[in-house]
Amino acid sequence: MERLRQRADFLAAAGGIKVPAATFVLQARDRREPGPVRVGFTVSKKVGNAVERNRVRRRLREVVRLKSGDALRPGHDYVLVGRRAALSADFSALIEDYQRAIARVHAKRRSKRDAQPNP
């Protein structure tokens, strides 16, 4: 798993599927090329000062590290946009939000793919 670091990659992911959760918004995009999973984290200044933003980012990184296993698909980019609720939420609530969001992202991908007619 690699980290997203360039603004263009974050903007491209923002153009993909968005799944809101109580503690973050998950953005996902299929790069349509083989390659490793790439994950990015962002927290706006609306969330709080630098200490609070870094705490949210660290909590989200830990959730992804612990629970990414088979849930993340190769060739995809994922961005977690932290919300203020991630500061005070139970860690188990963060994990549940993450698992639910990943399941919804890939369910949406399947439904769009199934809706396309085969030539």
N, C-alpha and C positions, 0 to 999 in steps of 0.2 A: 504494500500500500504506500502510495506516495502522497505528498502534500501539494495542494494547489498554492501557488505563491504569486502568480502574475494576474494583474487586474483583468486582462483579456479573458482568462480562464474563468474568473469569477463572473464576469458579465455574460459569458456564453452559458454558464450553468444557470444564471438567472433567467435565461430565455427558455429553459426547459420546464419540466414539471415542478410545481410547487405544492408542498403538503404542509399546511399549518398544524402546529401542535401547541400545547399550552406553554411550553418552555423554549421552543425554538421553531423556526421554519426550515424545512428541509427542501433544498432545491436539487434536482437531479437532471442529468443529461447523458444520453448515450452518444459517445464520440463517434460511433460507427467505424471503429478501427480497433484492432486487437491491442491490448496493452494493459498495464496495471490499473487497479482502482486508484483514483485520485480523490482526496478529501480535503476540503478547505473549511475554515472556521472564520466567522466574522461577527463582530458585536459592535453596534453603533454607539455613539456617544450619548444617545438618549437613555441607554441602559444605566449609565452612572459614570463615576470617575474611573481612572485607569485601573485602580486596584480591583474595583467591582467587575469591570470588563474582562480583566485578566482571569479573575476567579471563574466567571461564566465560561470563558474559553477553555480553561483547564478542565472544568467539569465536563464539558462537551467532548473534549479530546479523550478523556478517560472512558466515557460511555462508548465512544466509537472503538477505542482500543479493546475494551472488554467484550463487546457484543458484535463486532463486525464479522467474525467467522465466515459463514457461508452466505450471509445476507447481502453483502455487497458484490456486485457483478463486475468482472473484468471489462475494461473498455468503457466504463462509466465514470463521470465526475459527480461528486456529491458536495454540496455546501450546506453547512449548518449555520443559520443566522440566529444568534442567541437573543433571547428575550430576558427582560428583568426577572420574570418568574423563575428563571433557572438559578438565580441566587439563593432563593429560600426554599425551593422545592426539594423534597426528599430525593435522595439519589435513586431510589427504586422507582420513583415517579418519572425521573429523567430516562431511565432505562426502558420503562413501559412506553413512554412517548416515542422514543427512538425506534423500538421494535415495531410499533404500530405504524409509524411514518414510513419506514422502509417497506413494510408489507403493502401499504397503500401505493407507494411509488411504483413498485413492480406489478401490482394488480392493474394500475392504470396503463402501464406499458403493454401488458398482455391484451387488455381490452382494445386498445387502439390497433394493435397488430392484427387481432382477430377480425376487426371490423373492415380491414382492407381486403378487397376481392383478389383472388388468385388469377393471374392471367393465363 
